[in-house]
């Protein structure tokens, strides 16, 4: 399964820098960079922090797709 996210797009829509989002989520800027690049998936706690910082739901920011690209969550 592959997790897709809209962190970068949503962050930009909200006018936040990677540094600002990282500070709101209590993580490093590099963590945000890695998430936006799809290099790793966030923990549940981090996904909740990001969603709260962006003013949206986890479901709107993160999607779980199966191998064929169909949305699972």
MMTF fields as JSON, N, C-alpha, C and O atoms, coordinates in Angstrom:
{
  "mmtfVersion": "1.0.0",
  "mmtfProducer": "UNKNOWN",
  "numBonds": 291,
  "numAtoms": 292,
  "numGroups": 73,
  "numChains": 1,
  "numModels": 1,
  "chainsPerModel": [1],
  "groupsPerChain": [73],
  "chainIdList": ["A"],
  "bondAtomList": [4, 2, 8, 6, 12, 10, 16, 14, 20, 18, 24, 22, 28, 26, 32, 30, 36, 34, 40, 38, 44, 42, 48, 46, 52, 50, 56, 54, 60, 58, 64, 62, 68, 66, 72, 70, 76, 74, 80, 78, 84, 82, 88, 86, 92, 90, 96, 94, 100, 98, 104, 102, 108, 106, 112, 110, 116, 114, 120, 118, 124, 122, 128, 126, 132, 130, 136, 134, 140, 138, 144, 142, 148, 146, 152, 150, 156, 154, 160, 158, 164, 162, 168, 166, 172, 170, 176, 174, 180, 178, 184, 182, 188, 186, 192, 190, 196, 194, 200, 198, 204, 202, 208, 206, 212, 210, 216, 214, 220, 218, 224, 222, 228, 226, 232, 230, 236, 234, 240, 238, 244, 242, 248, 246, 252, 250, 256, 254, 260, 258, 264, 262, 268, 266, 272, 270, 276, 274, 280, 278, 284, 282, 288, 286],
  "bondOrderList": [1, 1, 1, 1, 1, 1, 1, 1, 1, 1, 1, 1, 1, 1, 1, 1, 1, 1, 1, 1, 1, 1, 1, 1, 1, 1, 1, 1, 1, 1, 1, 1, 1, 1, 1, 1, 1, 1, 1, 1, 1, 1, 1, 1, 1, 1, 1, 1, 1, 1, 1, 1, 1, 1, 1, 1, 1, 1, 1, 1, 1, 1, 1, 1, 1, 1, 1, 1, 1, 1, 1, 1],
  "groupList": [{"groupName": "UNK", "atomNameList": ["N", "CA", "C", "O"], "elementList": ["N", "C", "C", "O"], "formalChargeList": [0, 0, 0, 0], "bondAtomList": [1, 0, 2, 1, 3, 2], "bondOrderList": [1, 1, 2], "singleLetterCode": "X", "chemCompType": "L-PEPTIDE LINKING"}],
  "groupTypeList": [0, 0, 0, 0, 0, 0, 0, 0, 0, 0, 0, 0, 0, 0, 0, 0, 0, 0, 0, 0, 0, 0, 0, 0, 0, 0, 0, 0, 0, 0, 0, 0, 0, 0, 0, 0, 0, 0, 0, 0, 0, 0, 0, 0, 0, 0, 0, 0, 0, 0, 0, 0, 0, 0, 0, 0, 0, 0, 0, 0, 0, 0, 0, 0, 0, 0, 0, 0, 0, 0, 0, 0, 0],
  "groupIdList": [1, 2, 3, 4, 5, 6, 7, 8, 9, 10, 11, 12, 13, 14, 15, 16, 17, 18, 19, 20, 21, 22, 23, 24, 25, 26, 27, 28, 29, 30, 31, 32, 33, 34, 35, 36, 37, 38, 39, 40, 41, 42, 43, 44, 45, 46, 47, 48, 49, 50, 51, 52, 53, 54, 55, 56, 57, 58, 59, 60, 61, 62, 63, 64, 65, 66, 67, 68, 69, 70, 71, 72, 73],
  "secStructList": [7, 3, 3, 3, 3, 7, 2, 2, 2, 2, 2, 2, 2, 6, 6, 7, 7, 2, 2, 2, 2, 2, 2, 2, 2, 6, 1, 7, 2, 2, 2, 2, 2, 2, 2, 2, 6, 6, 1, 1, 7, 7, 7, 2, 2, 2, 2, 2, 2, 2, 2, 2, 2, 2, 6, 1, 7, 2, 2, 2, 2, 3, 3, 3, 3, 7, 6, 6, 1, 7, 5, 7, 7],
  "xCoordList": [0.838, 0.0, 0.885, 1.985, 0.386, 1.119, 0.315, -0.873, 0.964, 0.314, 0.637, 1.805, -0.384, -0.22, -0.654, -1.538, -0.038, -0.443, -0.451, 0.187, -1.188, -1.285, -0.679, -1.088, 0.301, 0.902, 1.457, 1.158, 2.26, 2.886, 1.833, 1.893, 0.886, -0.134, -0.971, -1.245, -1.375, -2.199, -1.398, -1.914, -0.146, 0.72, 0.859, 0.76, 1.085, 1.233, -0.064, -0.041, -1.195, -2.5, -2.699, -3.314, -2.173, -2.327, -1.258, -1.286, -0.316, 0.728, 1.787, 2.413, 1.989, 2.982, 4.265, 4.229, 5.394, 6.67, 6.845, 6.126, 7.803, 8.112, 8.564, 8.217, 9.334, 9.817, 8.66, 8.647, 7.696, 6.55, 5.71, 5.298, 5.457, 4.678, 5.423, 4.82, 6.719, 7.523, 7.424, 7.267, 7.514, 7.428, 6.063, 5.977, 5.005, 3.658, 3.471, 2.703, 4.181, 4.037, 5.096, 5.089, 6.008, 7.069, 8.004, 8.416, 8.337, 9.279, 10.286, 10.159, 11.274, 12.265, 11.729, 10.796, 12.329, 11.984, 12.241, 11.476, 13.316, 13.651, 12.546, 12.32, 11.865, 10.738, 9.637, 9.066, 9.339, 8.316, 8.769, 7.973, 10.039, 10.589, 10.41, 9.958, 10.757, 10.644, 9.202, 8.92, 8.294, 6.876, 6.364, 5.678, 6.7, 6.225, 6.769, 6.105, 7.969, 8.586, 8.1, 8.445, 7.303, 6.811, 7.864, 7.728, 8.922, 10.01, 9.673, 10.256, 8.745, 8.278, 6.871, 6.405, 6.216, 4.853, 4.892, 5.756, 3.98, 3.97, 3.361, 2.576, 3.734, 3.043, 1.629, 1.34, 0.769, -0.593, -0.576, -1.313, 0.259, 0.349, 0.787, 0.212, 1.799, 2.269, 1.211, 1.024, 0.526, -0.542, -1.618, -2.133, -1.955, -2.949, -2.431, -3.173, -1.17, -0.581, -0.57, -0.919, -0.169, -0.116, -1.512, -1.708, -2.466, -3.837, -4.374, -5.016, -4.113, -4.567, -3.876, -4.527, -2.575, -1.827, -2.313, -2.29, -2.754, -3.234, -4.724, -5.267, -5.379, -6.801, -7.693, -8.695, -7.337, -8.112, -8.122, -7.561, -8.748, -8.814, -7.682, -7.121, -7.365, -6.355, -6.774, -5.943, -8.047, -8.575, -8.345, -8.142, -8.375, -8.153, -6.679, -6.36, -5.788, -4.355, -3.665, -2.742, -4.1, -3.442, -4.422, -5.562, -3.959, -4.771, -3.953, -2.758, -4.596, -3.952, -4.496, -5.701, -3.592, -3.977, -3.404, -2.338, -4.121, -3.592, -2.596, -2.317, -2.068, -1.039, -1.519, -0.718, -2.814, -3.364, -3.708, -4.167, -3.484, -3.768, -5.167, -5.554, -5.936, -7.294, -7.262, -6.525, -8.055, -8.088, -8.665, -9.743, -7.933, -8.371, -8.946, -10.007, -8.258, -8.706, -8.657, -8.993],
  "yCoordList": [-1.177, 0.0, 1.242, 1.248, 2.263, 3.516, 4.648, 4.8, 5.443, 6.61, 7.823, 8.131, 8.501, 9.738, 10.878, 10.713, 12.034, 13.15, 14.458, 14.6, 15.394, 16.733, 17.773, 18.934, 17.345, 18.252, 19.495, 20.614, 19.313, 20.461, 21.424, 22.626, 20.903, 21.762, 22.474, 23.668, 21.74, 22.343, 23.367, 24.431, 23.053, 23.993, 25.292, 26.381, 25.175, 26.375, 27.172, 28.403, 26.476, 27.159, 27.978, 29.044, 27.468, 28.146, 29.217, 29.93, 29.326, 30.34, 30.03, 30.938, 28.748, 28.338, 27.875, 27.257, 28.176, 27.627, 26.243, 25.867, 25.499, 24.202, 24.391, 23.597, 25.438, 25.714, 25.998, 25.51, 26.786, 27.131, 25.895, 25.692, 25.075, 23.857, 22.922, 22.33, 22.79, 21.943, 22.414, 21.6, 23.714, 24.261, 23.976, 23.617, 24.134, 23.858, 22.384, 22.046, 21.52, 20.077, 19.487, 18.288, 20.34, 19.907, 18.878, 17.92, 19.088, 18.225, 19.102, 20.326, 18.479, 19.23, 19.569, 18.935, 20.57, 20.92, 19.719, 19.472, 18.971, 17.814, 16.764, 16.083, 16.624, 15.69, 16.11, 15.273, 17.396, 17.906, 17.706, 17.305, 17.982, 17.777, 16.32, 16.049, 15.389, 13.957, 13.526, 12.736, 14.048, 13.728, 14.256, 13.548, 15.503, 16.101, 15.368, 15.296, 14.827, 14.091, 12.647, 11.922, 12.228, 10.853, 9.845, 8.657, 10.303, 9.409, 8.567, 7.499, 9.027, 8.206, 8.621, 9.713, 7.729, 7.975, 8.486, 8.077, 9.364, 9.894, 8.901, 8.029, 9.051, 8.305, 8.871, 9.931, 8.174, 8.667, 10.007, 10.923, 10.126, 11.379, 12.522, 13.609, 12.286, 13.345, 13.685, 14.858, 12.693, 12.961, 13.842, 14.752, 13.573, 14.396, 15.816, 16.782, 15.944, 17.274, 18.083, 19.264, 17.443, 18.129, 18.58, 19.728, 17.688, 18.028, 19.181, 20.088, 19.149, 20.228, 21.543, 22.586, 21.5, 22.707, 23.301, 24.517, 22.429, 22.883, 23.21, 23.694, 22.946, 23.265, 22.39, 22.856, 21.121, 20.193, 18.82, 18.65, 17.855, 16.512, 15.633, 15.891, 14.603, 13.637, 13.042, 12.851, 12.754, 12.15, 13.044, 12.543, 14.358, 15.281, 15.399, 15.721, 15.142, 15.323, 14.02, 14.035, 12.896, 11.613, 10.607, 10.497, 9.866, 8.838, 7.551, 7.587, 6.438, 5.143, 4.464, 4.243, 4.135, 3.484, 2.076, 1.81, 1.169, -0.173, -0.17, 0.874, -1.342, -1.46, -0.97, -0.487, -1.092, -0.668, 0.818, 1.341, 1.496, 2.923, 3.277, 4.445, 2.278, 2.533, 2.985, 2.433, 3.975, 4.514, 3.492, 2.944, 3.243, 2.323, 3.124, 2.787, 4.172, 5.078, 6.496, 7.423],
  "zCoordList": [0.0, 0.0, 0.0, 0.553, -0.619, -0.764, -0.146, -0.43, 0.699, 1.281, 0.426, 0.189, -0.028, -0.787, 0.107, 0.947, -0.067, 0.776, 0.004, -1.039, 0.547, -0.04, 0.898, 0.899, 1.698, 2.675, 1.989, 2.405, 0.947, 0.277, -0.27, -0.011, -1.014, -1.628, -0.571, -0.689, 0.458, 1.507, 2.298, 2.64, 2.588, 3.304, 2.522, 3.089, 1.231, 0.389, 0.321, 0.362, 0.217, 0.212, 1.476, 1.45, 2.583, 3.88, 4.103, 5.106, 3.16, 3.272, 4.315, 4.862, 4.59, 5.582, 4.907, 3.843, 5.531, 5.077, 5.694, 6.62, 5.173, 5.775, 7.221, 8.095, 7.464, 8.816, 9.774, 10.904, 9.318, 10.166, 10.474, 11.616, 9.464, 9.694, 10.638, 11.533, 10.443, 11.322, 12.768, 13.678, 12.981, 14.339, 14.96, 16.135, 14.182, 14.687, 15.047, 15.948, 14.335, 14.533, 15.463, 15.742, 15.941, 16.858, 16.231, 16.884, 14.949, 14.234, 13.497, 13.485, 12.889, 12.123, 10.732, 10.24, 10.118, 8.741, 7.83, 6.898, 8.095, 7.271, 7.299, 6.299, 8.414, 8.498, 7.535, 6.836, 7.497, 6.574, 5.134, 4.285, 4.851, 3.503, 3.082, 1.97, 3.954, 3.649, 3.415, 2.514, 4.231, 4.047, 2.718, 1.981, 2.415, 1.167, -0.053, -1.087, 0.068, -1.041, -1.115, -2.049, -0.137, -0.125, 0.277, -0.017, 0.95, 1.346, 2.565, 2.757, 3.389, 4.505, 4.904, 4.577, 5.613, 6.076, 7.515, 8.289, 7.878, 9.238, 10.228, 9.854, 11.474, 12.531, 12.628, 12.074, 13.321, 13.509, 14.234, 13.868, 15.256, 16.013, 15.106, 15.157, 14.275, 13.381, 12.335, 12.013, 11.806, 10.838, 11.458, 10.807, 12.71, 13.409, 13.639, 13.466, 14.026, 14.24, 12.95, 12.944, 11.862, 10.569, 10.16, 9.763, 10.258, 9.879, 10.708, 10.177, 12.009, 12.881, 12.517, 12.455, 12.279, 11.925, 10.602, 10.413, 9.69, 8.386, 8.399, 7.405, 9.518, 9.639, 8.794, 8.25, 8.679, 7.867, 8.532, 9.614, 7.898, 8.477, 7.945, 6.88, 8.703, 8.266, 6.929, 6.041, 6.789, 5.564, 4.348, 3.242, 4.543, 3.428, 3.044, 1.9, 3.99, 3.737, 3.34, 2.526, 3.904, 3.657, 3.074, 3.526, 2.052, 1.401, 1.3, 1.007, 1.54, 1.416, 0.167, 0.042, -0.759, -2.01, -2.063, -1.508, -2.739, -2.92, -4.077, -4.667, -4.392, -5.433, -6.801, -7.603, -7.068, -8.355, -8.376, -9.392, -7.249, -7.197, -6.743, -6.778, -6.313, -5.833, -4.379, -3.562, -4.072, -2.715, -1.744, -1.969, -0.662, 0.378, 1.536, 2.062, 1.93, 2.994, 2.494, 3.231]
}
